[in-house]
Amino acid sequence: MIKKIRFAIIGTSDISPAHIKAIQRNNYAEVVYIYSRDFQRAKEFANTYNIAPARTYEDILMDKSIDAIDIVTEPNRHAKLALAAIQKGKHVLIEKPLDFNIALAKEVTIAASKSPTITSVISQKRFDPKIKIIKRALDNKTIGNPYLAEVKLMWMRNREYYEKGNGWRGREGNVLINQAIHWIDIALWFFGFPSKIRSSNIKVKKDIACYDTAICCFEFPNNLLFNLVCSTAVNKNEHEVFKIYGTKSVLTYGESLRFRNMRIDKLANLIMSPRTPLQCQIDSFINSIIYNKPPEVSVIDAYNALIVVKSCEDDNKR
């Protein structure tokens, strides 16, 4: 009989409930503790999800019955929390991004590489059934050699969104590191690491400190250009659009998935059950712990995506 993986949730952010529910839906895992610097808020979550509130993070780390730590705090705390957990021999799952601080993020990659435990970072876009179909099509050369790809991400984010929590989204949660990083990870997963990066960003909304609109162009060594257009300054959400142009055909990801002008998104049912991508990634992480195998999204993957975001920002300053 497989022993259940015992989790502690660190953070009571908006995404915390989704993580708790996903773990509780897995037959081989359970949530034991939740910790927040606001103990009253931790108690509210604990009562809602029938788990125990922890007084301190140190109490959780010292509890040898806890197998895994799930970090869902504001990003500038991710790395330090993860490092402490890895050092105590815990498995660690981190909500994206890995951290805002490149140096601290690198420390996590080094610590994780030396530890026998599993560490992973959320990048649930990889677990989208339509994205898996595209990955398979690229691997099988279904569209020939890809030479151009483009993503358009237009999401509406209002003042309330930026002011939530302690307001970190309006200070540091720019559109690349907080929204488009999902697509940056997909680009690296599909095409490797870019050899050249060009980027421009602007701030449209006056009541935030970080930029909310960006255009980035990546050149990959295999003679492929990737263009990313993203903004959270729009007044209405639009469907994400992702196109890959190959020497034989075009793949289009939007409201549906199209190949040679045919809808093929129903094929997703052949690849994955109708679980949410987040549920699929958390299930995969739990399986990695149980069977002691590398996670589908590594810390290096998350670190590379962060490097690209920072490179985009550096290019914009030139």
C-alpha positions in Angstrom: 0.0 0.0 0.0 1.4 3.4 -1.0 1.8 5.8 1.9 0.1 9.2 1.3 2.4 12.1 0.7 1.8 14.6 3.5 1.8 18.3 2.3 2.1 21.6 4.0 0.8 24.7 2.2 2.9 27.8 2.7 0.8 31.0 1.9 -2.8 32.0 1.7 -2.9 33.7 -1.7 -5.6 33.6 -4.2 -4.1 30.5 -5.8 -3.8 28.6 -2.5 -7.4 27.1 -2.7 -6.7 25.6 -6.1 -3.5 23.9 -4.8 -5.2 22.6 -1.7 -8.1 21.2 -3.7 -5.8 19.6 -6.3 -3.8 17.8 -3.6 -6.9 16.7 -1.7 -8.3 15.2 -4.9 -5.3 13.0 -5.3 -5.7 9.6 -3.6 -2.1 9.4 -2.7 -1.7 12.8 -0.9 -3.1 14.9 1.8 -2.8 18.5 3.1 -1.8 18.5 6.8 -0.9 22.1 7.5 -1.3 25.6 6.2 1.0 28.4 7.2 0.6 32.2 6.8 2.3 35.1 8.5 -1.3 36.1 9.3 -2.3 33.4 11.7 -5.9 34.4 11.7 -6.0 34.0 7.9 -4.3 30.6 8.2 -7.0 29.5 10.7 -9.8 30.6 8.2 -8.2 28.5 5.5 -7.7 25.6 7.9 -11.4 25.6 8.9 -12.5 25.8 5.3 -10.4 22.8 4.1 -10.2 20.8 7.3 -6.5 21.1 7.9 -4.4 22.4 10.7 -3.0 26.0 10.9 0.7 26.2 11.7 2.1 28.9 14.0 5.5 29.1 12.3 7.3 27.8 9.2 10.0 26.3 11.4 7.4 24.1 13.1 6.5 22.6 9.8 10.1 22.1 8.7 10.9 20.3 12.0 7.9 18.0 11.6 9.4 14.8 10.2 6.0 13.5 9.2 5.7 16.3 6.5 7.0 15.1 3.2 6.4 18.0 0.9 6.1 21.8 1.0 3.9 23.7 -1.5 4.9 27.4 -1.7 2.2 29.8 -2.8 3.3 33.1 -1.3 4.3 36.3 -3.1 7.2 35.5 -5.5 9.9 37.4 -3.6 9.7 34.9 -0.8 9.7 31.8 -2.9 13.5 31.1 -3.0 14.2 31.6 0.6 11.3 29.4 1.7 12.3 26.7 -0.9 16.0 26.7 0.3 14.9 26.2 3.9 12.7 23.3 2.9 15.3 21.6 0.7 17.9 21.9 3.4 15.4 20.0 5.8 15.0 17.2 3.3 11.5 18.1 2.1 10.1 17.8 -1.4 9.2 21.2 -2.8 6.6 22.6 -5.2 6.8 26.3 -6.0 4.2 28.4 -7.7 5.6 30.4 -10.6 7.8 32.3 -11.0 10.7 30.7 -9.2 11.5 34.0 -7.6 12.0 37.7 -8.6 15.7 37.5 -7.6 17.9 35.8 -10.1 20.7 35.1 -7.6 18.4 33.5 -5.1 16.7 31.5 -7.9 20.1 30.1 -8.9 20.7 29.1 -5.3 17.5 27.0 -5.4 18.7 25.3 -8.6 22.0 24.4 -7.1 20.4 23.2 -3.8 17.8 21.1 -5.7 20.5 19.5 -7.9 22.4 18.3 -4.8 19.3 17.0 -2.9 17.8 13.6 -3.3 14.3 15.2 -2.9 12.1 16.4 -5.7 11.7 20.1 -6.4 9.5 21.5 -9.2 7.9 24.8 -10.2 4.4 25.3 -11.5 4.1 25.7 -15.3 0.7 24.2 -15.9 0.5 25.4 -19.5 2.7 22.4 -20.4 -0.2 20.2 -19.2 -2.8 21.8 -21.4 -4.0 19.0 -23.7 -3.8 21.2 -26.8 -0.2 22.2 -25.9 0.7 18.5 -25.6 -0.8 17.9 -29.1 1.4 20.7 -30.5 4.5 19.3 -28.8 3.8 15.9 -30.3 3.3 17.4 -33.7 6.6 19.3 -33.5 8.4 16.2 -32.3 6.9 14.2 -35.2 7.7 17.0 -37.8 4.0 17.1 -38.7 4.2 20.7 -39.9 7.7 20.3 -41.3 10.5 22.5 -39.9 9.1 25.4 -37.8 10.5 28.8 -38.7 8.1 31.3 -37.1 6.0 31.2 -34.0 3.9 34.0 -32.4 1.9 34.4 -29.2 -0.6 37.1 -28.4 -1.7 37.4 -24.8 -4.2 40.2 -23.9 -5.6 40.0 -20.4 -7.5 42.6 -18.4 -6.1 43.3 -15.0 -7.8 46.1 -13.0 -6.7 48.2 -10.0 -8.2 45.7 -7.5 -6.0 42.9 -9.0 -2.8 45.0 -8.5 -3.7 46.1 -5.0 -4.4 42.6 -3.6 -2.2 41.2 -0.9 0.5 43.6 -0.1 0.4 45.1 -3.6 3.4 43.2 -5.0 1.7 42.7 -8.3 1.8 46.5 -9.0 5.4 46.8 -7.9 7.1 43.7 -9.3 4.5 41.6 -11.0 5.1 42.8 -14.6 3.3 41.2 -17.5 6.4 39.1 -18.5 7.2 37.6 -15.1 3.6 37.1 -13.9 1.6 36.3 -17.1 3.7 35.7 -20.2 6.2 33.5 -18.3 3.9 30.6 -19.1 4.4 31.1 -22.8 8.1 31.8 -22.4 8.4 28.4 -20.7 6.5 26.8 -23.6 8.8 28.5 -26.1 11.9 27.1 -24.3 10.3 23.6 -24.0 9.5 23.5 -27.7 12.5 25.2 -29.3 15.4 25.3 -26.8 17.1 28.4 -25.4 17.1 31.6 -27.6 20.4 32.8 -29.1 19.2 36.4 -29.4 16.6 38.4 -27.5 15.0 41.7 -28.4 12.4 43.4 -26.3 10.5 46.6 -25.6 8.1 47.3 -22.8 6.0 50.2 -21.6 3.7 51.0 -18.7 0.2 52.0 -19.7 -1.6 52.0 -16.4 -0.6 55.0 -14.2 -1.4 53.4 -10.9 1.2 50.7 -11.0 5.0 50.8 -10.9 5.9 47.9 -13.2 5.4 47.6 -17.0 2.2 46.0 -18.2 2.8 45.8 -22.0 5.7 44.2 -23.8 6.8 42.9 -27.2 9.6 40.4 -27.4 11.3 38.6 -30.3 13.5 35.6 -29.7 15.8 34.0 -32.3 16.5 30.3 -31.8 19.6 28.5 -33.1 17.5 26.3 -35.4 16.6 29.2 -37.6 13.3 30.1 -35.9 11.8 33.4 -34.8 9.4 33.6 -31.9 7.4 36.8 -31.3 5.5 37.5 -28.1 3.0 40.3 -27.7 1.5 40.7 -24.3 -0.5 43.2 -22.2 -2.6 43.4 -19.1 -3.7 47.0 -19.9 -6.5 46.0 -22.2 -10.1 46.7 -21.2 -11.4 43.2 -22.1 -9.8 39.7 -21.9 -9.0 38.1 -25.3 -8.4 34.5 -26.1 -4.7 33.6 -26.2 -3.5 32.9 -29.7 -0.4 30.8 -30.5 0.6 30.1 -34.0 3.5 28.0 -35.3 4.4 28.2 -39.0 6.2 25.2 -40.5 7.6 24.4 -43.9 4.6 22.1 -44.5 1.7 23.7 -42.5 0.5 25.9 -39.7 -0.7 25.0 -36.2 -3.0 27.5 -34.5 -3.9 27.4 -30.8 -6.8 29.7 -29.7 -10.4 29.0 -28.8 -9.7 25.7 -30.6 -6.7 23.9 -32.0 -6.4 24.0 -35.8 -4.1 22.2 -38.2 -4.4 22.7 -42.0 -7.6 24.6 -41.3 -9.1 21.6 -39.5 -10.1 21.6 -35.8 -8.2 18.9 -34.0 -8.7 19.9 -30.3 -10.9 16.8 -29.8 -7.7 14.8 -30.0 -6.9 16.2 -26.6 -9.2 13.6 -25.1 -6.8 10.9 -26.4 -3.9 12.4 -24.5 -5.4 13.5 -21.2 -8.5 13.2 -19.1 -10.5 16.5 -18.5 -8.6 17.4 -15.4 -7.3 21.0 -15.1 -3.7 21.6 -16.2 -2.9 22.5 -12.6 -4.4 19.3 -11.3 -2.4 17.4 -13.9 0.9 19.0 -12.8 0.3 18.5 -9.1 -0.6 14.8 -9.8 2.6 14.5 -11.8 4.6 16.0 -9.0 3.1 13.6 -6.5 4.0 10.7 -8.8 7.5 11.9 -9.1 7.8 11.7 -5.3 6.2 8.3 -5.0 8.3 6.7 -7.8 11.4 8.8 -7.2 11.6 10.1 -10.8 12.5 13.6 -12.1 9.6 16.1 -12.3 8.2 17.0 -15.7 9.0 20.7 -14.9 12.4 21.0 -13.4 13.9 23.9 -11.4 16.3 24.5 -14.2 13.3 24.9 -16.6 11.9 27.6 -14.3 15.3 29.2 -13.9 15.8 29.4 -17.6 12.4 31.1 -18.1 13.4 33.6 -15.5 16.7 34.3 -17.2 14.8 35.0 -20.4 12.5 37.5 -18.7 15.4 39.3 -17.1 17.2 39.3 -20.5 14.1 40.9 -22.0 14.2 43.6 -19.4 17.9 44.2 -19.9 17.4 44.6 -23.7 14.7 47.1 -23.1 17.1 49.3 -21.1 19.7 49.5 -23.9 
